[in-house]
């Protein structure tokens, strides 16, 4: 089945390259062309790896890596963008509040508090989210003012671009400002064509060792320890990705960790991709949301991706620590023919065949596979 993924990605790439040669030239307006401004494009791509973050006056602006998909009319791209606006407030009261929240979930020692990893990741939660700001996004020659940021400082929206703005596989330069004279934040938009293989991967215990089933270990692995990749998973994803698959990383982790997660992917050699994370505010003090069940979040995102890419085939990768088998099985049954392969990593050490029979009930046996070592599904 993994070989099917590899072969079909190759076939799709050949078809896509033929169609791309027939695409019209780009018209990016006043957004720099790659050939005309290679240095600026390189900088934009560098920002996209971590999510673009710079100061804009007193506020800090994050333009998360974005993606575009073909509109139903075949004449436009629809671009999904997300922006976060906040002011850092790393004072002792907020830090103490975060530690108190974490201690409600598991023991936190003084040594943990001094961890450099904790300091790096905790500061992303020690912020004053800017509510009511209306960022202005520019991409493909279009300038759009997004709706006001919510209490968590975030806003999202869609931008309609002509198909001539770029072709499938392009990374368009994008920028966002808080005002017409504000300092721009640069990022990129990945244009994803209508056909091909789309790999949707979980993160925790699928590609990153987290120990989700043990709350104390999960807390330590999230905040106090260096992040470790699941051995062999980056090799598998690179093997799939060489012919041109698109990757989306779907997780219950909070958006605040998107930057460190992007750095983790890059450091450990995973293909870059689009993140779909969850909203969380420290001020809400909702620890259930922080480490709660992400099932509904994952279902919602998967359904949206299936709507946005009706001609793409999907490969879903997860683990047995939570409900990935049940979620993926349900999605595959509700969308016959769209999910071509499901891979479940045996992270919890379970060999409960009955669970998988129930989760993948009525699905062809060659559509799903449980594995312990990625080498099992590579030739």
Residue pairs with C-beta under 8 A, 6 or more apart in sequence:
1 341
1 343
1 366
1 367
1 369
1 377
2 236
2 240
2 341
2 343
2 369
2 377
2 378
2 379
3 379
4 340
4 341
5 197
5 199
5 240
5 245
5 315
5 340
5 341
6 239
6 240
6 243
8 197
8 313
8 340
9 196
9 197
9 240
9 241
9 243
9 244
9 245
10 243
12 195
12 196
12 197
12 243
12 244
13 196
13 243
13 244
15 195
16 168
16 169
16 193
16 195
16 196
16 244
19 168
19 193
20 167
20 168
20 169
23 163
23 167
23 168
24 163
24 164
25 164
26 33
26 164
26 165
26 166
26 167
26 170
27 141
27 162
27 164
27 165
28 140
28 141
28 165
28 166
28 172
28 173
29 140
29 141
29 142
30 141
31 138
31 139
31 140
31 141
31 172
31 173
31 174
32 40
32 41
32 173
34 41
40 173
40 186
41 173
43 186
44 171
44 173
44 174
44 186
44 187
44 188
45 171
45 188
47 53
47 63
47 185
47 186
47 187
47 188
48 65
48 171
48 187
48 188
48 272
49 65
49 262
49 263
49 266
49 272
50 259
50 262
50 263
51 62
51 63
51 64
51 65
51 187
51 258
51 259
51 262
52 61
52 62
52 63
52 176
52 185
52 186
52 187
53 60
53 61
53 62
53 185
53 259
54 60
54 61
54 183
54 185
55 61
55 183
56 85
56 177
56 178
56 182
56 183
56 185
57 178
57 182
57 183
58 87
59 85
59 86
59 87
59 130
59 133
59 178
60 85
60 86
60 87
60 88
60 127
61 83
61 84
61 85
61 135
61 176
61 178
61 185
62 83
62 84
62 85
62 86
62 185
62 258
62 259
63 81
63 83
63 137
63 174
63 175
63 176
63 185
63 186
63 187
64 81
64 82
64 83
64 84
64 187
64 255
64 258
64 275
65 187
65 188
65 190
65 262
65 272
65 274
65 275
66 79
66 80
66 81
66 82
66 139
66 174
66 187
66 188
66 189
66 190
66 274
67 79
67 80
67 189
67 190
67 191
67 192
67 274
68 77
68 78
68 79
68 80
68 161
68 166
68 172
68 189
68 190
68 191
68 192
69 77
69 78
69 80
69 192
69 194
69 308
69 309
70 76
70 77
70 78
70 163
70 193
70 194
71 77
71 78
71 160
74 163
75 162
75 163
76 160
76 161
76 162
76 163
77 140
77 160
77 161
77 162
77 163
77 165
77 166
77 191
78 158
78 159
78 160
78 161
78 308
79 139
79 140
79 158
79 159
79 160
79 161
79 189
80 156
80 157
80 158
81 137
81 139
81 146
81 156
81 157
81 158
81 159
81 174
81 176
81 189
82 154
82 155
82 156
82 255
83 135
83 137
83 146
83 149
83 154
83 155
83 156
83 176
84 129
84 149
84 152
84 153
84 154
84 255
85 129
85 130
85 133
85 135
85 149
85 153
85 154
85 155
85 178
86 127
86 128
86 129
86 130
86 153
87 127
87 128
87 130
88 123
88 126
88 127
88 128
89 126
89 127
89 128
90 123
90 126
91 126
94 125
94 126
94 282
95 122
95 126
97 282
97 285
98 122
98 125
98 126
98 282
99 108
99 113
101 282
101 285
101 287
101 290
102 108
102 219
102 223
104 287
105 215
105 219
105 287
105 290
105 291
106 215
106 216
106 218
106 219
106 220
107 216
108 219
112 118
112 220
112 223
112 224
115 223
115 224
115 225
117 223
117 224
117 225
117 226
118 223
118 224
120 260
121 222
121 223
121 257
121 260
122 223
124 256
124 257
124 259
124 260
125 254
125 256
125 282
126 282
127 153
129 149
129 151
129 152
129 153
129 154
129 281
130 149
130 153
131 148
131 149
131 150
131 151
131 153
132 148
132 149
133 148
133 149
133 153
133 155
133 178
134 145
134 146
134 147
134 148
134 149
134 155
135 145
135 146
135 149
135 155
135 176
135 177
135 178
136 143
136 144
136 145
136 146
136 176
136 177
136 178
136 179
136 180
137 143
137 144
137 145
137 146
137 157
137 159
137 174
137 175
137 176
138 144
138 174
138 175
138 176
138 177
138 184
139 159
139 161
139 165
139 172
139 173
139 174
139 175
139 189
140 159
140 161
140 162
140 165
140 166
140 172
140 189
141 161
141 165
142 159
142 160
142 161
142 165
144 157
144 159
146 155
146 156
146 157
147 155
147 157
148 155
149 155
151 281
152 279
152 280
152 281
154 255
154 279
165 172
166 172
166 191
167 191
167 193
168 191
168 192
168 193
168 194
169 191
169 192
169 193
169 244
170 190
170 191
171 188
171 189
171 190
171 191
172 188
172 189
172 191
173 186
173 187
173 188
174 186
174 187
174 188
174 189
175 184
175 185
175 186
175 187
176 184
176 185
176 187
177 183
177 184
177 185
190 246
190 274
192 198
192 246
192 309
194 309
194 310
194 311
194 312
195 311
195 312
196 244
196 245
196 246
196 312
196 313
197 240
197 245
197 246
197 312
197 313
197 314
197 315
197 340
198 245
198 246
198 247
198 248
198 305
198 309
198 312
198 313
198 314
198 315
199 237
199 240
199 241
199 245
199 246
199 247
199 248
199 314
199 315
199 317
200 248
200 250
200 302
200 305
200 314
200 315
200 316
200 317
201 207
201 237
201 247
201 248
201 249
201 250
201 273
201 317
201 318
202 249
202 250
202 251
202 298
202 317
202 318
202 319
202 324
203 210
203 249
203 250
203 251
203 253
203 261
204 210
204 212
204 218
204 251
204 252
204 253
204 319
204 321
205 211
205 212
205 230
205 319
205 321
205 345
205 347
205 348
206 230
206 233
206 317
206 318
206 319
206 324
206 345
206 347
207 229
207 230
207 233
207 234
207 237
207 270
208 227
208 228
208 229
208 230
208 264
209 221
209 227
209 228
209 229
209 230
210 217
210 218
210 221
210 222
210 321
211 217
211 218
211 221
212 218
212 321
212 322
212 347
213 321
213 322
213 348
215 291
218 291
219 291
221 227
222 253
222 257
227 260
227 264
229 264
229 268
229 270
230 345
230 374
231 373
231 374
232 373
232 374
232 375
232 378
233 270
233 345
233 374
234 268
234 269
234 270
235 269
235 374
235 378
236 374
236 377
236 378
237 247
237 270
237 271
238 269
238 270
238 271
239 378
240 315
241 247
241 271
245 271
245 315
246 273
246 274
247 270
247 271
247 272
247 273
247 274
248 273
248 274
248 275
248 276
248 305
249 261
249 265
249 273
249 274
249 275
249 276
250 276
250 298
250 301
250 302
251 261
251 275
251 276
251 277
251 278
251 294
252 277
252 278
252 291
252 292
252 293
252 294
252 297
252 298
253 261
253 277
253 278
254 277
254 278
254 279
254 280
254 290
255 277
255 278
255 279
255 280
256 280
257 277
258 275
258 277
261 275
262 272
262 275
264 270
265 271
265 272
265 273
266 272
276 301
278 289
278 294
278 297
280 286
280 289
280 290
293 322
293 323
294 322
295 322
295 323
295 326
295 327
298 324
298 327
299 327
299 330
299 331
302 316
302 327
302 331
303 331
305 314
306 314
306 331
306 335
306 338
313 338
313 339
313 340
314 338
314 339
314 340
315 339
315 340
315 341
315 342
315 343
316 324
316 328
316 331
316 332
316 339
316 341
316 342
316 343
317 342
317 343
317 344
317 345
318 324
318 325
318 327
318 328
318 342
318 343
318 344
318 345
319 344
319 345
319 346
319 347
319 348
320 344
320 345
320 346
320 347
320 348
320 350
320 355
320 370
321 347
321 348
324 344
325 342
325 344
325 355
325 356
325 359
325 360
326 359
328 339
328 342
328 344
328 359
328 368
329 342
329 359
329 360
329 361
329 363
329 368
331 339
332 338
332 339
332 342
332 360
332 363
332 367
333 361
333 362
333 363
339 367
340 367
341 367
341 368
341 369
342 360
342 363
342 367
342 368
342 369
343 368
343 369
343 371
343 377
344 356
344 368
344 369
344 370
344 371
345 370
345 371
345 372
345 374
346 370
346 371
346 372
356 368
356 370
360 367
360 368
369 377
371 377
